[in-house]
């Protein structure tokens, strides 16, 4: 029997317990991951988005309001309508706006003269062929009253600035120019950086075309467009499909990162706010805790498994012994013998061993049972089995073949008749006490030789034939059957139902 066959039950139980432990760990991990994911999706990201949105209303939309006041200021309109005669007046006005509202710049571009005014006078004259002035000619064509651009500020040494450009019109609605203020980009980037550090999230803005407008100083986006971000491209149409302020949730895979994304549209800016978080970061602690628990509990589980395997093995051994042994005599039973005989035969083949087979039947056993009772008969069987066992040598077998029949497989150098007579005499010398009487015991024996090439059921049938002959000749004798005897069984001999050999 192989190792797997011998310890199959123990291995199955061990595997089931280990599987249960692994399944429990996996379920705890999945449940914890889902809780963390739901908290991030339903609370963390939306709350961050709400906070950013609120701060934007305060820090960015305030300049929009300032630009609106400038565009509706009658002084500015009258000064432009009257021919822009004294540039110092508008320069002082723009300087005051910049100082009062703490902006990095304030400006006015006249559509008539194409002059760019700021707090210190005239900066330049805008030109359609100058790439730095493209913003103005795009703003002239815009349908909304204002527009927000991120661009370099020539009045501040090319610093990257968020400009709020507001259309300036006269009372008839005719276009006069563009006015507005600039907000330093680093101010917004620093604010975003604080929230990224606090919540371990990435925050950035994109326009209606998916172009990335702004991120924090710590997370300078390496991509210029949402479509360039690995894994996000399929989501971009859905992100940009709505101008609703209601937040939307997405998930995508960027390399080894599984990112949870919350987006919302900010109509006053015309931008989309994107807040994302890698779910692996908060799961790292959970994973670490589960590993620590596994390190603690797994050895305990293995000890329990070991104890259980030992108990199962002992129980299996006991059950196997019970199943293989005749409960009365302790000999092998017929079923166990038929299971083990193939391996025993294989051993004979390897060693080319010739075996003597004896089938022994206790004479007049039914008379003893009838006269003295079955308990006495059982006691006699136990006594005889003990005497037969005591005469066995190593690697020899004793099988309780039937009610009062014993089958022996012997490996002796003596002749078959001598071996048979020895066991007959062994039982004939037995005096059995029953009901205050001494009962003589005798046995009839059928003996034959077995070569490894012969099937087991053939040799047992031949020994049974010899036993039948011994009984017919008066019992208490040994009859020997050769291989030739098995070819022509006596016509009067009843055929016994032998279990098929495996």
Order of alpha helices (4+ residues) and beta strands (2+ residues): alpha-alpha-alpha-alpha-alpha-alpha-beta-beta-beta-alpha-beta-beta-beta-alpha-beta-beta-alpha-beta-beta-beta-alpha-beta-alpha-beta-alpha-alpha-beta-beta-alpha-beta-beta-beta-alpha-beta
